[in-house]
Amino acid sequence: MPAASMRDDLIVIEEAPAKINLALHVTGQKSDGYHLLDMLVTFTRHGDQLEFTPADKDEFVMSGRFAEALGVSSDNNLVLKTRDALREAIAREGGSAPAIRIHLQKNLPIASGIGGGSADAAATLRGLMRLWNASLPRATIEAIALRLGADVPMCLASRPLIARGVGEQITPVDDMPGFAMVLANPLRGVSTPEIFRGLTNKTNPPLDMTPRSTWLEMLGSMRNDLEPVARGLLPEIAEISAMLKKQGASFVRMSGSGATCYGIFDALTAAEDAATALHSERPDWYFEATETIAGGHDARTG
């Protein structure tokens, strides 16, 4: 279906919230090498932000603390890959996808286990569909998202959920509360392929969502199967986890394949105080106080 023409003064803004793996269980491995996962996921109010506007020719600019670390090559930039994939899909349907300017405010660390690139790709899909006033079948959008990366479909949802398979089987979790937390990263990378190669067991038990007396008790019964290997590869993960606990976090775990860890606090004010103290202790590391959204809500709108 052809897209309507864009107004020259149109500005579309999309949030790209950080994805937090509250739990990650490795349950198997497919014949093609991809690992089967059970993941309990939520999203924070802190993240990247993307702005889309009409332009005479395609343009991509970045700002923010981690812009320089990302680079602008389309070979490694999911925003540009997403723009091109969506434009091709719209063209196949006979639609129009004119030139656009994309401004990415990069607030999340690169390759840090909180889905920054995938969140940016998902936000690009949402934003350009709006800017181009495009109409594509839901299955087409979902196929583009999965082709861009296993985390992109869940970032497209941006709400508390369980993701299974390689990440494409998504079930909302509407009863999850919001959590005040501090995100912490030593700004050193850890290799995801190396972590998976280091796993001694790839057929672990799946998530058990049996209700407990509290959500923290439920989280405590779960795991991140990647964390022990990641700690062996990057000692700073253990160090930063201990720092979060010292500041009063009631629960600490690594997110995804790291190296970002999160500490859950009783209130946002406590998380903010902890982040301030941690930043004073290690100003060269990344600490951010934020909140996750509750089930039944959208991280992009609250």
Secondary structure as GFF3:
##gff-version 3
##sequence-region A 1 302
A	DSSP	beta_strand	12	29	.	.	.	ID=ss1
A	DSSP	beta_strand	35	54	.	.	.	ID=ss2
A	DSSP	beta_strand	59	63	.	.	.	ID=ss3
A	DSSP	alpha_helix	67	70	.	.	.	ID=ss4
A	DSSP	alpha_helix	78	92	.	.	.	ID=ss5
A	DSSP	beta_strand	100	105	.	.	.	ID=ss6
A	DSSP	alpha_helix	116	131	.	.	.	ID=ss7
A	DSSP	alpha_helix	138	148	.	.	.	ID=ss8
A	DSSP	alpha_helix	152	157	.	.	.	ID=ss9
A	DSSP	beta_strand	161	165	.	.	.	ID=ss10
A	DSSP	beta_strand	169	172	.	.	.	ID=ss11
A	DSSP	beta_strand	180	185	.	.	.	ID=ss12
A	DSSP	alpha_helix	192	197	.	.	.	ID=ss13
A	DSSP	alpha_helix	215	220	.	.	.	ID=ss14
A	DSSP	alpha_helix	227	233	.	.	.	ID=ss15
A	DSSP	alpha_helix	236	246	.	.	.	ID=ss16
A	DSSP	beta_strand	251	254	.	.	.	ID=ss17
A	DSSP	beta_strand	261	265	.	.	.	ID=ss18
A	DSSP	alpha_helix	268	281	.	.	.	ID=ss19
A	DSSP	beta_strand	286	291	.	.	.	ID=ss20
###
